[in-house]
Amino acid sequence: MVERLTRVRGVGLWTAEMFLMFGLGRPDVWPVRDLGLRRAAARLFGVAPEALPAFGEAFRPYRSHLAWY
């Protein structure tokens, strides 16, 4: 779905991921490039940006909820 959405001019990865989370209500989207998520993960859990994908694996299939809150 992300690949199809990003083919649309002006729609990037972040926009596609946010659409999946908030527009379609997908429960397992992990937007690792999102600045807010990166800052929160670093502040609350001490997770470096490069470790964010692996960190999110423990929260499957509900990563959208973690990213949102």
mmCIF file of the N, C-alpha and C atoms, coordinates in Angstrom:
data_MODEL
# 
_entry.id   MODEL 
# 
loop_
_atom_site.group_PDB 
_atom_site.id 
_atom_site.type_symbol 
_atom_site.label_atom_id 
_atom_site.label_alt_id 
_atom_site.label_comp_id 
_atom_site.label_asym_id 
_atom_site.label_entity_id 
_atom_site.label_seq_id 
_atom_site.pdbx_PDB_ins_code 
_atom_site.Cartn_x 
_atom_site.Cartn_y 
_atom_site.Cartn_z 
_atom_site.occupancy 
_atom_site.B_iso_or_equiv 
_atom_site.pdbx_formal_charge 
_atom_site.auth_seq_id 
_atom_site.auth_comp_id 
_atom_site.auth_asym_id 
_atom_site.auth_atom_id 
_atom_site.pdbx_PDB_model_num 
ATOM 1   N N  . MET A 1 1  ? 0.825  -1.185 0.000  1.00 0.00 ? 1  MET A N  1 
ATOM 2   C CA . MET A 1 1  ? 0.000  0.000  0.000  1.00 0.00 ? 1  MET A CA 1 
ATOM 3   C C  . MET A 1 1  ? 0.874  1.256  0.000  1.00 0.00 ? 1  MET A C  1 
ATOM 4   N N  . VAL A 1 2  ? 1.933  1.256  0.788  1.00 0.00 ? 2  VAL A N  1 
ATOM 5   C CA . VAL A 1 2  ? 2.824  2.424  0.850  1.00 0.00 ? 2  VAL A CA 1 
ATOM 6   C C  . VAL A 1 2  ? 3.427  2.689  -0.524 1.00 0.00 ? 2  VAL A C  1 
ATOM 7   N N  . GLU A 1 3  ? 3.819  1.639  -1.199 1.00 0.00 ? 3  GLU A N  1 
ATOM 8   C CA . GLU A 1 3  ? 4.419  1.801  -2.525 1.00 0.00 ? 3  GLU A CA 1 
ATOM 9   C C  . GLU A 1 3  ? 3.442  2.456  -3.496 1.00 0.00 ? 3  GLU A C  1 
ATOM 10  N N  . ARG A 1 4  ? 2.197  2.042  -3.450 1.00 0.00 ? 4  ARG A N  1 
ATOM 11  C CA . ARG A 1 4  ? 1.189  2.630  -4.337 1.00 0.00 ? 4  ARG A CA 1 
ATOM 12  C C  . ARG A 1 4  ? 0.931  4.088  -3.981 1.00 0.00 ? 4  ARG A C  1 
ATOM 13  N N  . LEU A 1 5  ? 0.850  4.385  -2.702 1.00 0.00 ? 5  LEU A N  1 
ATOM 14  C CA . LEU A 1 5  ? 0.575  5.758  -2.277 1.00 0.00 ? 5  LEU A CA 1 
ATOM 15  C C  . LEU A 1 5  ? 1.714  6.703  -2.650 1.00 0.00 ? 5  LEU A C  1 
ATOM 16  N N  . THR A 1 6  ? 2.945  6.243  -2.496 1.00 0.00 ? 6  THR A N  1 
ATOM 17  C CA . THR A 1 6  ? 4.088  7.121  -2.770 1.00 0.00 ? 6  THR A CA 1 
ATOM 18  C C  . THR A 1 6  ? 4.322  7.336  -4.260 1.00 0.00 ? 6  THR A C  1 
ATOM 19  N N  . ARG A 1 7  ? 3.618  6.624  -5.106 1.00 0.00 ? 7  ARG A N  1 
ATOM 20  C CA . ARG A 1 7  ? 3.681  6.891  -6.547 1.00 0.00 ? 7  ARG A CA 1 
ATOM 21  C C  . ARG A 1 7  ? 2.956  8.185  -6.899 1.00 0.00 ? 7  ARG A C  1 
ATOM 22  N N  . VAL A 1 8  ? 2.063  8.609  -6.023 1.00 0.00 ? 8  VAL A N  1 
ATOM 23  C CA . VAL A 1 8  ? 1.315  9.847  -6.250 1.00 0.00 ? 8  VAL A CA 1 
ATOM 24  C C  . VAL A 1 8  ? 2.255  11.025 -6.008 1.00 0.00 ? 8  VAL A C  1 
ATOM 25  N N  . ARG A 1 9  ? 2.290  11.937 -6.938 1.00 0.00 ? 9  ARG A N  1 
ATOM 26  C CA . ARG A 1 9  ? 3.170  13.105 -6.818 1.00 0.00 ? 9  ARG A CA 1 
ATOM 27  C C  . ARG A 1 9  ? 2.831  13.880 -5.545 1.00 0.00 ? 9  ARG A C  1 
ATOM 28  N N  . GLY A 1 10 ? 3.851  14.157 -4.754 1.00 0.00 ? 10 GLY A N  1 
ATOM 29  C CA . GLY A 1 10 ? 3.670  14.924 -3.531 1.00 0.00 ? 10 GLY A CA 1 
ATOM 30  C C  . GLY A 1 10 ? 3.415  14.081 -2.298 1.00 0.00 ? 10 GLY A C  1 
ATOM 31  N N  . VAL A 1 11 ? 3.235  12.781 -2.473 1.00 0.00 ? 11 VAL A N  1 
ATOM 32  C CA . VAL A 1 11 ? 3.006  11.888 -1.333 1.00 0.00 ? 11 VAL A CA 1 
ATOM 33  C C  . VAL A 1 11 ? 4.294  11.122 -1.067 1.00 0.00 ? 11 VAL A C  1 
ATOM 34  N N  . GLY A 1 12 ? 4.867  11.371 0.091  1.00 0.00 ? 12 GLY A N  1 
ATOM 35  C CA . GLY A 1 12 ? 6.095  10.684 0.477  1.00 0.00 ? 12 GLY A CA 1 
ATOM 36  C C  . GLY A 1 12 ? 5.810  9.580  1.481  1.00 0.00 ? 12 GLY A C  1 
ATOM 37  N N  . LEU A 1 13 ? 6.865  8.980  1.968  1.00 0.00 ? 13 LEU A N  1 
ATOM 38  C CA . LEU A 1 13 ? 6.739  7.868  2.904  1.00 0.00 ? 13 LEU A CA 1 
ATOM 39  C C  . LEU A 1 13 ? 6.008  8.283  4.178  1.00 0.00 ? 13 LEU A C  1 
ATOM 40  N N  . TRP A 1 14 ? 6.381  9.432  4.740  1.00 0.00 ? 14 TRP A N  1 
ATOM 41  C CA . TRP A 1 14 ? 5.741  9.879  5.978  1.00 0.00 ? 14 TRP A CA 1 
ATOM 42  C C  . TRP A 1 14 ? 4.240  10.076 5.776  1.00 0.00 ? 14 TRP A C  1 
ATOM 43  N N  . THR A 1 15 ? 3.859  10.727 4.698  1.00 0.00 ? 15 THR A N  1 
ATOM 44  C CA . THR A 1 15 ? 2.446  10.972 4.413  1.00 0.00 ? 15 THR A CA 1 
ATOM 45  C C  . THR A 1 15 ? 1.692  9.660  4.251  1.00 0.00 ? 15 THR A C  1 
ATOM 46  N N  . ALA A 1 16 ? 2.281  8.717  3.536  1.00 0.00 ? 16 ALA A N  1 
ATOM 47  C CA . ALA A 1 16 ? 1.644  7.417  3.329  1.00 0.00 ? 16 ALA A CA 1 
ATOM 48  C C  . ALA A 1 16 ? 1.458  6.685  4.656  1.00 0.00 ? 16 ALA A C  1 
ATOM 49  N N  . GLU A 1 17 ? 2.470  6.715  5.504  1.00 0.00 ? 17 GLU A N  1 
ATOM 50  C CA . GLU A 1 17 ? 2.364  6.038  6.804  1.00 0.00 ? 17 GLU A CA 1 
ATOM 51  C C  . GLU A 1 17 ? 1.312  6.693  7.689  1.00 0.00 ? 17 GLU A C  1 
ATOM 52  N N  . MET A 1 18 ? 1.254  8.013  7.685  1.00 0.00 ? 18 MET A N  1 
ATOM 53  C CA . MET A 1 18 ? 0.239  8.698  8.486  1.00 0.00 ? 18 MET A CA 1 
ATOM 54  C C  . MET A 1 18 ? -1.166 8.401  7.961  1.00 0.00 ? 18 MET A C  1 
ATOM 55  N N  . PHE A 1 19 ? -1.308 8.307  6.646  1.00 0.00 ? 19 PHE A N  1 
ATOM 56  C CA . PHE A 1 19 ? -2.603 7.953  6.062  1.00 0.00 ? 19 PHE A CA 1 
ATOM 57  C C  . PHE A 1 19 ? -3.023 6.553  6.499  1.00 0.00 ? 19 PHE A C  1 
ATOM 58  N N  . LEU A 1 20 ? -2.084 5.625  6.496  1.00 0.00 ? 20 LEU A N  1 
ATOM 59  C CA . LEU A 1 20 ? -2.411 4.267  6.932  1.00 0.00 ? 20 LEU A CA 1 
ATOM 60  C C  . LEU A 1 20 ? -2.837 4.245  8.399  1.00 0.00 ? 20 LEU A C  1 
ATOM 61  N N  . MET A 1 21 ? -2.141 5.005  9.230  1.00 0.00 ? 21 MET A N  1 
ATOM 62  C CA . MET A 1 21 ? -2.461 5.035  10.659 1.00 0.00 ? 21 MET A CA 1 
ATOM 63  C C  . MET A 1 21 ? -3.781 5.737  10.939 1.00 0.00 ? 21 MET A C  1 
ATOM 64  N N  . PHE A 1 22 ? -3.901 6.963  10.463 1.00 0.00 ? 22 PHE A N  1 
ATOM 65  C CA . PHE A 1 22 ? -5.039 7.795  10.845 1.00 0.00 ? 22 PHE A CA 1 
ATOM 66  C C  . PHE A 1 22 ? -6.208 7.736  9.871  1.00 0.00 ? 22 PHE A C  1 
ATOM 67  N N  . GLY A 1 23 ? -5.912 7.545  8.597  1.00 0.00 ? 23 GLY A N  1 
ATOM 68  C CA . GLY A 1 23 ? -6.980 7.475  7.603  1.00 0.00 ? 23 GLY A CA 1 
ATOM 69  C C  . GLY A 1 23 ? -7.636 6.114  7.537  1.00 0.00 ? 23 GLY A C  1 
ATOM 70  N N  . LEU A 1 24 ? -6.803 5.078  7.569  1.00 0.00 ? 24 LEU A N  1 
ATOM 71  C CA . LEU A 1 24 ? -7.329 3.719  7.449  1.00 0.00 ? 24 LEU A CA 1 
ATOM 72  C C  . LEU A 1 24 ? -7.365 2.965  8.773  1.00 0.00 ? 24 LEU A C  1 
ATOM 73  N N  . GLY A 1 25 ? -6.775 3.551  9.809  1.00 0.00 ? 25 GLY A N  1 
ATOM 74  C CA . GLY A 1 25 ? -6.802 2.914  11.125 1.00 0.00 ? 25 GLY A CA 1 
ATOM 75  C C  . GLY A 1 25 ? -5.985 1.640  11.217 1.00 0.00 ? 25 GLY A C  1 
ATOM 76  N N  . ARG A 1 26 ? -4.930 1.541  10.439 1.00 0.00 ? 26 ARG A N  1 
ATOM 77  C CA . ARG A 1 26 ? -4.080 0.351  10.479 1.00 0.00 ? 26 ARG A CA 1 
ATOM 78  C C  . ARG A 1 26 ? -3.345 0.300  11.818 1.00 0.00 ? 26 ARG A C  1 
ATOM 79  N N  . PRO A 1 27 ? -3.396 -0.824 12.517 1.00 0.00 ? 27 PRO A N  1 
ATOM 80  C CA . PRO A 1 27 ? -2.820 -0.908 13.856 1.00 0.00 ? 27 PRO A CA 1 
ATOM 81  C C  . PRO A 1 27 ? -1.314 -1.155 13.904 1.00 0.00 ? 27 PRO A C  1 
ATOM 82  N N  . ASP A 1 28 ? -0.696 -1.526 12.778 1.00 0.00 ? 28 ASP A N  1 
ATOM 83  C CA . ASP A 1 28 ? 0.715  -1.906 12.832 1.00 0.00 ? 28 ASP A CA 1 
ATOM 84  C C  . ASP A 1 28 ? 1.573  -1.130 11.836 1.00 0.00 ? 28 ASP A C  1 
ATOM 85  N N  . VAL A 1 29 ? 1.615  0.177  12.006 1.00 0.00 ? 29 VAL A N  1 
ATOM 86  C CA . VAL A 1 29 ? 2.486  1.034  11.195 1.00 0.00 ? 29 VAL A CA 1 
ATOM 87  C C  . VAL A 1 29 ? 3.547  1.590  12.139 1.00 0.00 ? 29 VAL A C  1 
ATOM 88  N N  . TRP A 1 30 ? 4.793  1.532  11.737 1.00 0.00 ? 30 TRP A N  1 
ATOM 89  C CA . TRP A 1 30 ? 5.894  1.990  12.589 1.00 0.00 ? 30 TRP A CA 1 
ATOM 90  C C  . TRP A 1 30 ? 6.720  3.018  11.816 1.00 0.00 ? 30 TRP A C  1 
ATOM 91  N N  . PRO A 1 31 ? 6.339  4.301  11.896 1.00 0.00 ? 31 PRO A N  1 
ATOM 92  C CA . PRO A 1 31 ? 6.973  5.355  11.087 1.00 0.00 ? 31 PRO A CA 1 
ATOM 93  C C  . PRO A 1 31 ? 8.321  5.807  11.655 1.00 0.00 ? 31 PRO A C  1 
ATOM 94  N N  . VAL A 1 32 ? 9.356  5.012  11.425 1.00 0.00 ? 32 VAL A N  1 
ATOM 95  C CA . VAL A 1 32 ? 10.662 5.256  12.046 1.00 0.00 ? 32 VAL A CA 1 
ATOM 96  C C  . VAL A 1 32 ? 11.320 6.568  11.622 1.00 0.00 ? 32 VAL A C  1 
ATOM 97  N N  . ARG A 1 33 ? 10.859 7.183  10.552 1.00 0.00 ? 33 ARG A N  1 
ATOM 98  C CA . ARG A 1 33 ? 11.434 8.465  10.122 1.00 0.00 ? 33 ARG A CA 1 
ATOM 99  C C  . ARG A 1 33 ? 10.704 9.665  10.720 1.00 0.00 ? 33 ARG A C  1 
ATOM 100 N N  . ASP A 1 34 ? 9.647  9.398  11.485 1.00 0.00 ? 34 ASP A N  1 
ATOM 101 C CA . ASP A 1 34 ? 8.866  10.473 12.088 1.00 0.00 ? 34 ASP A CA 1 
ATOM 102 C C  . ASP A 1 34 ? 9.665  11.118 13.219 1.00 0.00 ? 34 ASP A C  1 
ATOM 103 N N  . LEU A 1 35 ? 9.846  12.417 13.142 1.00 0.00 ? 35 LEU A N  1 
ATOM 104 C CA . LEU A 1 35 ? 10.663 13.130 14.123 1.00 0.00 ? 35 LEU A CA 1 
ATOM 105 C C  . LEU A 1 35 ? 10.095 13.029 15.533 1.00 0.00 ? 35 LEU A C  1 
ATOM 106 N N  . GLY A 1 36 ? 8.790  13.123 15.669 1.00 0.00 ? 36 GLY A N  1 
ATOM 107 C CA . GLY A 1 36 ? 8.173  13.014 16.991 1.00 0.00 ? 36 GLY A CA 1 
ATOM 108 C C  . GLY A 1 36 ? 8.412  11.653 17.619 1.00 0.00 ? 36 GLY A C  1 
ATOM 109 N N  . LEU A 1 37 ? 8.297  10.607 16.821 1.00 0.00 ? 37 LEU A N  1 
ATOM 110 C CA . LEU A 1 37 ? 8.546  9.248  17.322 1.00 0.00 ? 37 LEU A CA 1 
ATOM 111 C C  . LEU A 1 37 ? 10.007 9.086  17.718 1.00 0.00 ? 37 LEU A C  1 
ATOM 112 N N  . ARG A 1 38 ? 10.897 9.608  16.905 1.00 0.00 ? 38 ARG A N  1 
ATOM 113 C CA . ARG A 1 38 ? 12.327 9.513  17.224 1.00 0.00 ? 38 ARG A CA 1 
ATOM 114 C C  . ARG A 1 38 ? 12.656 10.219 18.539 1.00 0.00 ? 38 ARG A C  1 
ATOM 115 N N  . ARG A 1 39 ? 12.110 11.405 18.703 1.00 0.00 ? 39 ARG A N  1 
ATOM 116 C CA . ARG A 1 39 ? 12.385 12.165 19.933 1.00 0.00 ? 39 ARG A CA 1 
ATOM 117 C C  . ARG A 1 39 ? 11.793 11.483 21.160 1.00 0.00 ? 39 ARG A C  1 
ATOM 118 N N  . ALA A 1 40 ? 10.571 10.990 21.032 1.00 0.00 ? 40 ALA A N  1 
ATOM 119 C CA . ALA A 1 40 ? 9.921  10.313 22.159 1.00 0.00 ? 40 ALA A CA 1 
ATOM 120 C C  . ALA A 1 40 ? 10.658 9.031  22.525 1.00 0.00 ? 40 ALA A C  1 
ATOM 121 N N  . ALA A 1 41 ? 11.063 8.254  21.535 1.00 0.00 ? 41 ALA A N  1 
ATOM 122 C CA . ALA A 1 41 ? 11.779 7.003  21.805 1.00 0.00 ? 41 ALA A CA 1 
ATOM 123 C C  . ALA A 1 41 ? 13.108 7.282  22.496 1.00 0.00 ? 41 ALA A C  1 
ATOM 124 N N  . ALA A 1 42 ? 13.785 8.332  22.076 1.00 0.00 ? 42 ALA A N  1 
ATOM 125 C CA . ALA A 1 42 ? 15.060 8.692  22.701 1.00 0.00 ? 42 ALA A CA 1 
ATOM 126 C C  . ALA A 1 42 ? 14.852 9.175  24.126 1.00 0.00 ? 42 ALA A C  1 
ATOM 127 N N  . ARG A 1 43 ? 13.862 10.029 24.320 1.00 0.00 ? 43 ARG A N  1 
ATOM 128 C CA . ARG A 1 43 ? 13.622 10.613 25.634 1.00 0.00 ? 43 ARG A CA 1 
ATOM 129 C C  . ARG A 1 43 ? 13.078 9.586  26.636 1.00 0.00 ? 43 ARG A C  1 
ATOM 130 N N  . LEU A 1 44 ? 12.107 8.809  26.224 1.00 0.00 ? 44 LEU A N  1 
ATOM 131 C CA . LEU A 1 44 ? 11.439 7.889  27.147 1.00 0.00 ? 44 LEU A CA 1 
ATOM 132 C C  . LEU A 1 44 ? 12.150 6.556  27.328 1.00 0.00 ? 44 LEU A C  1 
ATOM 133 N N  . PHE A 1 45 ? 12.781 6.062  26.254 1.00 0.00 ? 45 PHE A N  1 
ATOM 134 C CA . PHE A 1 45 ? 13.354 4.720  26.308 1.00 0.00 ? 45 PHE A CA 1 
ATOM 135 C C  . PHE A 1 45 ? 14.852 4.678  26.033 1.00 0.00 ? 45 PHE A C  1 
ATOM 136 N N  . GLY A 1 46 ? 15.442 5.823  25.688 1.00 0.00 ? 46 GLY A N  1 
ATOM 137 C CA . GLY A 1 46 ? 16.866 5.859  25.385 1.00 0.00 ? 46 GLY A CA 1 
ATOM 138 C C  . GLY A 1 46 ? 17.228 5.138  24.094 1.00 0.00 ? 46 GLY A C  1 
ATOM 139 N N  . VAL A 1 47 ? 16.293 5.092  23.145 1.00 0.00 ? 47 VAL A N  1 
ATOM 140 C CA . VAL A 1 47 ? 16.503 4.379  21.885 1.00 0.00 ? 47 VAL A CA 1 
ATOM 141 C C  . VAL A 1 47 ? 17.056 5.333  20.829 1.00 0.00 ? 47 VAL A C  1 
ATOM 142 N N  . ALA A 1 48 ? 18.185 4.971  20.252 1.00 0.00 ? 48 ALA A N  1 
ATOM 143 C CA . ALA A 1 48 ? 18.786 5.758  19.175 1.00 0.00 ? 48 ALA A CA 1 
ATOM 144 C C  . ALA A 1 48 ? 17.991 5.552  17.889 1.00 0.00 ? 48 ALA A C  1 
ATOM 145 N N  . PRO A 1 49 ? 17.980 6.543  16.995 1.00 0.00 ? 49 PRO A N  1 
ATOM 146 C CA . PRO A 1 49 ? 17.212 6.423  15.748 1.00 0.00 ? 49 PRO A CA 1 
ATOM 147 C C  . PRO A 1 49 ? 17.509 5.160  14.943 1.00 0.00 ? 49 PRO A C  1 
ATOM 148 N N  . GLU A 1 50 ? 18.774 4.762  14.889 1.00 0.00 ? 50 GLU A N  1 
ATOM 149 C CA . GLU A 1 50 ? 19.122 3.571  14.110 1.00 0.00 ? 50 GLU A CA 1 
ATOM 150 C C  . GLU A 1 50 ? 18.615 2.273  14.749 1.00 0.00 ? 50 GLU A C  1 
ATOM 151 N N  . ALA A 1 51 ? 18.298 2.306  16.045 1.00 0.00 ? 51 ALA A N  1 
ATOM 152 C CA . ALA A 1 51 ? 17.779 1.124  16.741 1.00 0.00 ? 51 ALA A CA 1 
ATOM 153 C C  . ALA A 1 51 ? 16.251 1.083  16.768 1.00 0.00 ? 51 ALA A C  1 
ATOM 154 N N  . LEU A 1 52 ? 15.615 2.111  16.252 1.00 0.00 ? 52 LEU A N  1 
ATOM 155 C CA . LEU A 1 52 ? 14.152 2.211  16.303 1.00 0.00 ? 52 LEU A CA 1 
ATOM 156 C C  . LEU A 1 52 ? 13.425 1.068  15.590 1.00 0.00 ? 52 LEU A C  1 
ATOM 157 N N  . PRO A 1 53 ? 13.858 0.632  14.404 1.00 0.00 ? 53 PRO A N  1 
ATOM 158 C CA . PRO A 1 53 ? 13.150 -0.489 13.770 1.00 0.00 ? 53 PRO A CA 1 
ATOM 159 C C  . PRO A 1 53 ? 13.145 -1.750 14.636 1.00 0.00 ? 53 PRO A C  1 
ATOM 160 N N  . ALA A 1 54 ? 14.272 -2.099 15.201 1.00 0.00 ? 54 ALA A N  1 
ATOM 161 C CA . ALA A 1 54 ? 14.353 -3.292 16.053 1.00 0.00 ? 54 ALA A CA 1 
ATOM 162 C C  . ALA A 1 54 ? 13.538 -3.110 17.331 1.00 0.00 ? 54 ALA A C  1 
ATOM 163 N N  . PHE A 1 55 ? 13.571 -1.921 17.902 1.00 0.00 ? 55 PHE A N  1 
ATOM 164 C CA . PHE A 1 55 ? 12.807 -1.635 19.121 1.00 0.00 ? 55 PHE A CA 1 
ATOM 165 C C  . PHE A 1 55 ? 11.316 -1.853 18.890 1.00 0.00 ? 55 PHE A C  1 
ATOM 166 N N  . GLY A 1 56 ? 10.827 -1.456 17.738 1.00 0.00 ? 56 GLY A N  1 
ATOM 167 C CA . GLY A 1 56 ? 9.407  -1.578 17.427 1.00 0.00 ? 56 GLY A CA 1 
ATOM 168 C C  . GLY A 1 56 ? 8.915  -3.002 17.281 1.00 0.00 ? 56 GLY A C  1 
ATOM 169 N N  . GLU A 1 57 ? 9.805  -3.928 16.987 1.00 0.00 ? 57 GLU A N  1 
ATOM 170 C CA . GLU A 1 57 ? 9.398  -5.320 16.779 1.00 0.00 ? 57 GLU A CA 1 
ATOM 171 C C  . GLU A 1 57 ? 8.686  -5.913 17.993 1.00 0.00 ? 57 GLU A C  1 
ATOM 172 N N  . ALA A 1 58 ? 9.069  -5.514 19.174 1.00 0.00 ? 58 ALA A N  1 
ATOM 173 C CA . ALA A 1 58 ? 8.451  -6.051 20.395 1.00 0.00 ? 58 ALA A CA 1 
ATOM 174 C C  . ALA A 1 58 ? 6.988  -5.647 20.535 1.00 0.00 ? 58 ALA A C  1 
ATOM 175 N N  . PHE A 1 59 ? 6.564  -4.659 19.789 1.00 0.00 ? 59 PHE A N  1 
ATOM 176 C CA . PHE A 1 59 ? 5.205  -4.134 19.934 1.00 0.00 ? 59 PHE A CA 1 
ATOM 177 C C  . PHE A 1 59 ? 4.273  -4.530 18.791 1.00 0.00 ? 59 PHE A C  1 
ATOM 178 N N  . ARG A 1 60 ? 4.739  -5.423 17.903 1.00 0.00 ? 60 ARG A N  1 
ATOM 179 C CA . ARG A 1 60 ? 3.858  -5.938 16.848 1.00 0.00 ? 60 ARG A CA 1 
ATOM 180 C C  . ARG A 1 60 ? 2.700  -6.670 17.484 1.00 0.00 ? 60 ARG A C  1 
ATOM 181 N N  . PRO A 1 61 ? 1.538  -6.631 16.993 1.00 0.00 ? 61 PRO A N  1 
ATOM 182 C CA . PRO A 1 61 ? 1.021  -5.960 15.814 1.00 0.00 ? 61 PRO A CA 1 
ATOM 183 C C  . PRO A 1 61 ? 0.323  -4.641 16.140 1.00 0.00 ? 61 PRO A C  1 
ATOM 184 N N  . TYR A 1 62 ? 0.774  -3.960 17.177 1.00 0.00 ? 62 TYR A N  1 
ATOM 185 C CA . TYR A 1 62 ? 0.105  -2.718 17.600 1.00 0.00 ? 62 TYR A CA 1 
ATOM 186 C C  . TYR A 1 62 ? 1.047  -1.523 17.641 1.00 0.00 ? 62 TYR A C  1 
ATOM 187 N N  . ARG A 1 63 ? 1.992  -1.465 16.735 1.00 0.00 ? 63 ARG A N  1 
ATOM 188 C CA . ARG A 1 63 ? 2.991  -0.391 16.762 1.00 0.00 ? 63 ARG A CA 1 
ATOM 189 C C  . ARG A 1 63 ? 2.403  0.983  16.493 1.00 0.00 ? 63 ARG A C  1 
ATOM 190 N N  . SER A 1 64 ? 1.319  1.057  15.752 1.00 0.00 ? 64 SER A N  1 
ATOM 191 C CA . SER A 1 64 ? 0.683  2.360  15.505 1.00 0.00 ? 64 SER A CA 1 
ATOM 192 C C  . SER A 1 64 ? 0.267  3.010  16.815 1.00 0.00 ? 64 SER A C  1 
ATOM 193 N N  . HIS A 1 65 ? -0.249 2.205  17.721 1.00 0.00 ? 65 HIS A N  1 
ATOM 194 C CA . HIS A 1 65 ? -0.708 2.734  19.005 1.00 0.00 ? 65 HIS A CA 1 
ATOM 195 C C  . HIS A 1 65 ? 0.464  3.282  19.817 1.00 0.00 ? 65 HIS A C  1 
ATOM 196 N N  . LEU A 1 66 ? 1.565  2.586  19.812 1.00 0.00 ? 66 LEU A N  1 
ATOM 197 C CA . LEU A 1 66 ? 2.757  3.071  20.513 1.00 0.00 ? 66 LEU A CA 1 
ATOM 198 C C  . LEU A 1 66 ? 3.264  4.362  19.871 1.00 0.00 ? 66 LEU A C  1 
ATOM 199 N N  . ALA A 1 67 ? 3.286  4.399  18.550 1.00 0.00 ? 67 ALA A N  1 
ATOM 200 C CA . ALA A 1 67 ? 3.761  5.593  17.839 1.00 0.00 ? 67 ALA A CA 1 
ATOM 201 C C  . ALA A 1 67 ? 2.863  6.788  18.112 1.00 0.00 ? 67 ALA A C  1 
ATOM 202 N N  . TRP A 1 68 ? 1.582  6.553  18.207 1.00 0.00 ? 68 TRP A N  1 
ATOM 203 C CA . TRP A 1 68 ? 0.618  7.625  18.414 1.00 0.00 ? 68 TRP A CA 1 
ATOM 204 C C  . TRP A 1 68 ? 0.737  8.215  19.817 1.00 0.00 ? 68 TRP A C  1 
ATOM 205 N N  . TYR A 1 69 ? 0.923  7.374  20.798 1.00 0.00 ? 69 TYR A N  1 
ATOM 206 C CA . TYR A 1 69 ? 0.981  7.846  22.175 1.00 0.00 ? 69 TYR A CA 1 
ATOM 207 C C  . TYR A 1 69 ? 2.392  8.071  22.626 1.00 0.00 ? 69 TYR A C  1 
# 
